[in-house]
Amino acid sequence: MIFKVYYQENRNEVPVRENTKSLYVEASSEREVRNHLKDRNYNIELVQLLEGSHLEYEQGSQNYEVESID
């Protein structure tokens, strides 16, 4: 499954929409995604499962690059 993670780069900052970044992670569950990212200093706002037409739309983005959890 592919998840889109919305995050702020600094865990101590208040979330501001203009500073929100995103990345894509291939994992079995949301818990696995959060566990994979726990060592990074990210303030995770949302982990969203992508499927169907939403996934197809995201795959068309120039910023679409998937991290895979080994």
N, CA, C and O atoms as a printed pandas DataFrame, in Angstrom:
     atom_number atom_name residue_name chain_id  residue_number  x_coord  y_coord  z_coord
0              1         N          MET        A               1    0.838   -1.175    0.000
1              2        CA          MET        A               1    0.000    0.000    0.000
2              3         C          MET        A               1    0.889    1.246    0.000
3              4         O          MET        A               1    1.998    1.241    0.534
4              5         N          ILE        A               2    0.377    2.294   -0.605
5              6        CA          ILE        A               2    1.103    3.557   -0.663
6              7         C          ILE        A               2    0.411    4.564    0.264
7              8         O          ILE        A               2   -0.805    4.745    0.210
8              9         N          PHE        A               3    1.202    5.203    1.102
9             10        CA          PHE        A               3    0.695    6.220    2.026
10            11         C          PHE        A               3    1.340    7.560    1.698
11            12         O          PHE        A               3    2.518    7.627    1.348
12            13         N          LYS        A               4    0.558    8.619    1.814
13            14        CA          LYS        A               4    1.082    9.977    1.676
14            15         C          LYS        A               4    1.159   10.564    3.072
15            16         O          LYS        A               4    0.178   10.550    3.814
16            17         N          VAL        A               5    2.331   11.082    3.429
17            18        CA          VAL        A               5    2.566   11.629    4.758
18            19         C          VAL        A               5    2.715   13.145    4.635
19            20         O          VAL        A               5    3.572   13.635    3.900
20            21         N          TYR        A               6    1.877   13.876    5.357
21            22        CA          TYR        A               6    1.977   15.328    5.434
22            23         C          TYR        A               6    2.706   15.652    6.734
23            24         O          TYR        A               6    2.342   15.152    7.798
24            25         N          TYR        A               7    3.740   16.492    6.642
25            26        CA          TYR        A               7    4.561   16.750    7.827
26            27         C          TYR        A               7    5.190   18.133    7.788
27            28         O          TYR        A               7    5.259   18.783    6.744
28            29         N          GLN        A               8    5.647   18.563    8.958
29            30        CA          GLN        A               8    6.486   19.741    9.111
30            31         C          GLN        A               8    7.892   19.221    9.391
31            32         O          GLN        A               8    8.045   18.194   10.054
32            33         N          GLU        A               9    8.905   19.899    8.907
33            34        CA          GLU        A               9   10.269   19.400    9.079
34            35         C          GLU        A               9   10.792   19.489   10.506
35            36         O          GLU        A               9   11.724   18.771   10.866
36            37         N          ASN        A              10   10.210   20.357   11.319
37            38        CA          ASN        A              10   10.669   20.513   12.692
38            39         C          ASN        A              10    9.538   20.152   13.647
39            40         O          ASN        A              10    8.472   20.766   13.619
40            41         N          ARG        A              11    9.774   19.173   14.476
41            42        CA          ARG        A              11    8.765   18.686   15.412
42            43         C          ARG        A              11    8.309   19.757   16.401
43            44         O          ARG        A              11    7.195   19.686   16.919
44            45         N          ASN        A              12    9.165   20.749   16.669
45            46        CA          ASN        A              12    8.863   21.763   17.673
46            47         C          ASN        A              12    8.109   22.972   17.128
47            48         O          ASN        A              12    7.694   23.836   17.900
48            49         N          GLU        A              13    7.926   23.046   15.814
49            50        CA          GLU        A              13    7.218   24.170   15.223
50            51         C          GLU        A              13    5.718   23.916   15.185
51            52         O          GLU        A              13    5.258   22.779   15.080
52            53         N          VAL        A              14    4.978   25.003   15.274
53            54        CA          VAL        A              14    3.527   24.919   15.115
54            55         C          VAL        A              14    3.249   24.679   13.630
55            56         O          VAL        A              14    3.839   25.352   12.784
56            57         N          PRO        A              15    2.364   23.736   13.295
57            58        CA          PRO        A              15    2.075   23.469   11.889
58            59         C          PRO        A              15    1.498   24.694   11.173
59            60         O          PRO        A              15    0.548   25.321   11.641
60            61         N          VAL        A              16    2.096   25.010   10.037
61            62        CA          VAL        A              16    1.633   26.094    9.179
62            63         C          VAL        A              16    1.467   25.485    7.784
63            64         O          VAL        A              16    2.392   24.877    7.245
64            65         N          ARG        A              17    0.293   25.657    7.219
65            66        CA          ARG        A              17   -0.007   24.998    5.951
66            67         C          ARG        A              17    1.032   25.289    4.869
67            68         O          ARG        A              17    1.384   24.399    4.095
68            69         N          GLU        A              18    1.521   26.514    4.810
69            70        CA          GLU        A              18    2.492   26.875    3.785
70            71         C          GLU        A              18    3.821   26.140    3.942
71            72         O          GLU        A              18    4.583   26.035    2.980
72            73         N          ASN        A              19    4.108   25.634    5.130
73            74        CA          ASN        A              19    5.355   24.902    5.377
74            75         C          ASN        A              19    5.177   23.387    5.359
75            76         O          ASN        A              19    6.136   22.645    5.572
76            77         N          THR        A              20    3.971   22.933    5.108
77            78        CA          THR        A              20    3.712   21.499    5.107
78            79         C          THR        A              20    4.328   20.852    3.879
79            80         O          THR        A              20    4.171   21.335    2.758
80            81         N          LYS        A              21    5.020   19.770    4.105
81            82        CA          LYS        A              21    5.642   18.996    3.029
82            83         C          LYS        A              21    4.993   17.623    3.002
83            84         O          LYS        A              21    4.250   17.262    3.915
84            85         N          SER        A              22    5.270   16.871    1.967
85            86        CA          SER        A              22    4.705   15.529    1.884
86            87         C          SER        A              22    5.715   14.565    1.290
87            88         O          SER        A              22    6.624   14.952    0.556
88            89         N          LEU        A              23    5.529   13.309    1.628
89            90        CA          LEU        A              23    6.328   12.239    1.047
90            91         C          LEU        A              23    5.451   11.010    0.940
91            92         O          LEU        A              23    4.410   10.908    1.587
92            93         N          TYR        A              24    5.892   10.079    0.110
93            94        CA          TYR        A              24    5.135    8.855   -0.141
94            95         C          TYR        A              24    5.928    7.675    0.392
95            96         O          TYR        A              24    7.139    7.579    0.196
96            97         N          VAL        A              25    5.221    6.778    1.070
97            98        CA          VAL        A              25    5.880    5.613    1.660
98            99         C          VAL        A              25    5.076    4.366    1.315
99           100         O          VAL        A              25    3.851    4.349    1.438
100          101         N          GLU        A              26    5.776    3.330    0.885
101          102        CA          GLU        A              26    5.150    2.041    0.638
102          103         C          GLU        A              26    5.307    1.202    1.895
103          104         O          GLU        A              26    6.424    0.929    2.333
104          105         N          ALA        A              27    4.177    0.789    2.479
105          106        CA          ALA        A              27    4.200    0.029    3.730
106          107         C          ALA        A              27    2.926   -0.797    3.854
107          108         O          ALA        A              27    2.000   -0.658    3.055
108          109         N          SER        A              28    2.893   -1.654    4.861
109          110        CA          SER        A              28    1.723   -2.503    5.099
110          111         C          SER        A              28    0.641   -1.812    5.906
111          112         O          SER        A              28   -0.535   -2.156    5.796
112          113         N          SER        A              29    1.042   -0.816    6.734
113          114        CA          SER        A              29    0.069   -0.152    7.596
114          115         C          SER        A              29    0.549    1.246    7.969
115          116         O          SER        A              29    1.719    1.586    7.791
116          117         N          GLU        A              30   -0.369    2.044    8.484
117          118        CA          GLU        A              30   -0.018    3.381    8.961
118          119         C          GLU        A              30    0.978    3.286   10.109
119          120         O          GLU        A              30    1.903    4.094   10.201
120          121         N          ARG        A              31    0.795    2.315   10.973
121          122        CA          ARG        A              31    1.711    2.120   12.099
122          123         C          ARG        A              31    3.142    1.877   11.611
123          124         O          ARG        A              31    4.097    2.400   12.185
124          125         N          GLU        A              32    3.280    1.088   10.559
125          126        CA          GLU        A              32    4.595    0.811    9.999
126          127         C          GLU        A              32    5.230    2.093    9.442
127          128         O          GLU        A              32    6.434    2.302    9.585
128          129         N          VAL        A              33    4.424    2.943    8.812
129          130        CA          VAL        A              33    4.913    4.221    8.286
130          131         C          VAL        A              33    5.416    5.093    9.427
131          132         O          VAL        A              33    6.531    5.611    9.371
132          133         N          ARG        A              34    4.596    5.256   10.462
133          134        CA          ARG        A              34    4.979    6.097   11.601
134          135         C          ARG        A              34    6.234    5.554   12.289
135          136         O          ARG        A              34    7.100    6.325   12.703
136          137         N          ASN        A              35    6.328    4.253   12.406
137          138        CA          ASN        A              35    7.503    3.633   13.020
138          139         C          ASN        A              35    8.753    3.894   12.167
139          140         O          ASN        A              35    9.835    4.136   12.703
140          141         N          HIS        A              36    8.598    3.844   10.852
141          142        CA          HIS        A              36    9.706    4.093    9.922
142          143         C          HIS        A              36   10.224    5.532   10.034
143          144         O          HIS        A              36   11.419    5.778    9.872
144          145         N          LEU        A              37    9.322    6.476   10.311
145          146        CA          LEU        A              37    9.682    7.896   10.340
146          147         C          LEU        A              37    9.992    8.427   11.739
147          148         O          LEU        A              37   10.318    9.606   11.885
148          149         N          LYS        A              38    9.900    7.597   12.755
149          150        CA          LYS        A              38   10.026    8.084   14.133
150          151         C          LYS        A              38   11.391    8.688   14.453
151          152         O          LYS        A              38   11.487    9.540   15.335
152          153         N          ASP        A              39   12.448    8.268   13.759
153          154        CA          ASP        A              39   13.783    8.789   14.036
154          155         C          ASP        A              39   14.046   10.138   13.373
155          156         O          ASP        A              39   15.044   10.794   13.674
156          157         N          ARG        A              40   13.175   10.545   12.494
157          158        CA          ARG        A              40   13.312   11.849   11.846
158          159         C          ARG        A              40   12.617   12.887   12.732
159          160         O          ARG        A              40   11.681   12.559   13.460
160          161         N          ASN        A              41   13.063   14.095   12.668
161          162        CA          ASN        A              41   12.506   15.143   13.522
162          163         C          ASN        A              41   11.270   15.773   12.879
163          164         O          ASN        A              41   11.144   16.998   12.847
164          165         N          TYR        A              42   10.356   14.942   12.366
165          166        CA          TYR        A              42    9.167   15.414   11.676
166          167         C          TYR        A              42    7.994   15.556   12.632
167          168         O          TYR        A              42    7.824   14.753   13.550
168          169         N          ASN        A              43    7.193   16.581   12.407
169          170        CA          ASN        A              43    5.903   16.716   13.069
170          171         C          ASN        A              43    4.880   16.211   12.059
171          172         O          ASN        A              43    4.474   16.952   11.164
172          173         N          ILE        A              44    4.465   14.962   12.195
173          174        CA          ILE        A              44    3.557   14.340   11.237
174          175         C          ILE        A              44    2.136   14.820   11.502
175          176         O          ILE        A              44    1.602   14.651   12.597
176          177         N          GLU        A              45    1.535   15.422   10.481
177          178        CA          GLU        A              45    0.164   15.905   10.584
178          179         C          GLU        A              45   -0.840   14.829   10.212
179          180         O          GLU        A              45   -1.855   14.656   10.887
180          181         N          LEU        A              46   -0.551   14.097    9.126
181          182        CA          LEU        A              46   -1.517   13.134    8.607
182          183         C          LEU        A              46   -0.793   12.057    7.819
183          184         O          LEU        A              46    0.152   12.338    7.081
184          185         N          VAL        A              47   -1.248   10.821    7.985
185          186        CA          VAL        A              47   -0.791    9.718    7.151
186          187         C          VAL        A              47   -2.035    9.213    6.431
187          188         O          VAL        A              47   -2.972    8.721    7.060
188          189         N          GLN        A              48   -2.035    9.340    5.105
189          190        CA          GLN        A              48   -3.229    9.049    4.315
190          191         C          GLN        A              48   -2.955    7.906    3.347
191          192         O          GLN        A              48   -1.980    7.935    2.596
192          193         N          LEU        A              49   -3.832    6.890    3.373
193          194        CA          LEU        A              49   -3.738    5.781    2.430
194          195         C          LEU        A              49   -4.200    6.270    1.065
195          196         O          LEU        A              49   -5.257    6.888    0.943
196          197         N          LEU        A              50   -3.399    5.988    0.035
197          198        CA          LEU        A              50   -3.770    6.357   -1.328
198          199         C          LEU        A              50   -4.193    5.103   -2.076
199          200         O          LEU        A              50   -3.506    4.082   -2.046
200          201         N          GLU        A              51   -5.336    5.195   -2.747
201          202        CA          GLU        A              51   -5.801    4.072   -3.546
202          203         C          GLU        A              51   -6.717    4.578   -4.647
203          204         O          GLU        A              51   -7.235    5.693   -4.584
204          205         N          GLY        A              52   -6.903    3.755   -5.638
205          206        CA          GLY        A              52   -7.809    4.079   -6.730
206          207         C          GLY        A              52   -7.388    5.312   -7.515
207          208         O          GLY        A              52   -6.210    5.510   -7.811
208          209         N          SER        A              53   -8.376    6.135   -7.845
209          210        CA          SER        A              53   -8.107    7.314   -8.675
210          211         C          SER        A              53   -7.248    8.346   -7.953
211          212         O          SER        A              53   -6.518    9.101   -8.596
212          213         N          HIS        A              54   -7.327    8.387   -6.625
213          214        CA          HIS        A              54   -6.474    9.313   -5.870
214          215         C          HIS        A              54   -5.002    8.928   -6.033
215          216         O          HIS        A              54   -4.149    9.796   -6.218
216          217         N          LEU        A              55   -4.709    7.646   -5.964
217          218        CA          LEU        A              55   -3.335    7.171   -6.159
218          219         C          LEU        A              55   -2.871    7.470   -7.583
219          220         O          LEU        A              55   -1.743    7.921   -7.779
220          221         N          GLU        A              56   -3.718    7.228   -8.571
221          222        CA          GLU        A              56   -3.370    7.507   -9.964
222          223         C          GLU        A              56   -3.048    8.983  -10.155
223          224         O          GLU        A              56   -2.098    9.326  -10.860
224          225         N          TYR        A              57   -3.828    9.853   -9.535
225          226        CA          TYR        A              57   -3.587   11.287   -9.628
226          227         C          TYR        A              57   -2.222   11.647   -9.042
227          228         O          TYR        A              57   -1.455   12.387   -9.659
228          229         N          GLU        A              58   -1.922   11.127   -7.858
229          230        CA          GLU        A              58   -0.643   11.415   -7.200
230          231         C          GLU        A              58    0.530   10.880   -8.011
231          232         O          GLU        A              58    1.584   11.514   -8.061
232          233         N          GLN        A              59    0.363    9.721   -8.647
233          234        CA          GLN        A              59    1.437    9.140   -9.451
234          235         C          GLN        A              59    1.779   10.025  -10.649
235          236         O          GLN        A              59    2.892    9.950  -11.171
236          237         N          GLY        A              60    0.851   10.849  -11.085
237          238        CA          GLY        A              60    1.088   11.765  -12.188
238          239         C          GLY        A              60    1.849   13.013  -11.786
239          240         O          GLY        A              60    2.260   13.786  -12.651
240          241         N          SER        A              61    2.045   13.227  -10.498
241          242        CA          SER        A              61    2.749   14.408   -9.995
242          243         C          SER        A              61    4.247   14.282  -10.247
243          244         O          SER        A              61    4.808   13.188  -10.173
244          245         N          GLN        A              62    4.885   15.401  -10.543
245          246        CA          GLN        A              62    6.333   15.383  -10.761
246          247         C          GLN        A              62    7.099   15.107   -9.472
247          248         O          GLN        A              62    8.265   14.716   -9.523
248          249         N          ASN        A              63    6.465   15.302   -8.321
249          250        CA          ASN        A              63    7.119   15.077   -7.026
250          251         C          ASN        A              63    6.891   13.676   -6.481
251          252         O          ASN        A              63    7.270   13.388   -5.345
252          253         N          TYR        A              64    6.276   12.799   -7.272
253          254        CA          TYR        A              64    5.942   11.460   -6.806
254          255         C          TYR        A              64    7.189   10.583   -6.784
255          256         O          TYR        A              64    7.712   10.191   -7.827
256          257         N          GLU        A              65    7.651   10.285   -5.577
257          258        CA          GLU        A              65    8.797    9.398   -5.370
258          259         C          GLU        A              65    8.515    8.610   -4.099
259          260         O          GLU        A              65    8.323    9.201   -3.037
260          261         N          VAL        A              66    8.488    7.302   -4.192
261          262        CA          VAL        A              66    8.078    6.449   -3.086
262          263         C          VAL        A              66    9.276    5.915   -2.324
263          264         O          VAL        A              66   10.228    5.398   -2.910
264          265         N          GLU        A              67    9.211    6.051   -0.989
265          266        CA          GLU        A              67   10.188    5.386   -0.103
266          267         C          GLU        A              67    9.606    4.016    0.215
267          268         O          GLU        A              67    8.417    3.891    0.509
268          269         N          SER        A              68   10.430    3.015    0.158
269          270        CA          SER        A              68    9.979    1.676    0.484
270          271         C          SER        A              68   10.583    1.253    1.817
271          272         O          SER        A              68   11.762    1.490    2.079
272          273         N          ILE        A              69    9.779    0.636    2.640
273          274        CA          ILE        A              69   10.254    0.123    3.922
274          275         C          ILE        A              69   10.730   -1.306    3.707
275          276         O          ILE        A              69    9.975   -2.153    3.231
276          277         N          ASP        A              70   11.960   -1.567    4.052
277          278        CA          ASP        A              70   12.525   -2.911    3.869
278          279         C          ASP        A              70   12.322   -3.756    5.094
279          280         O          ASP        A              70   12.734   -4.916    5.118
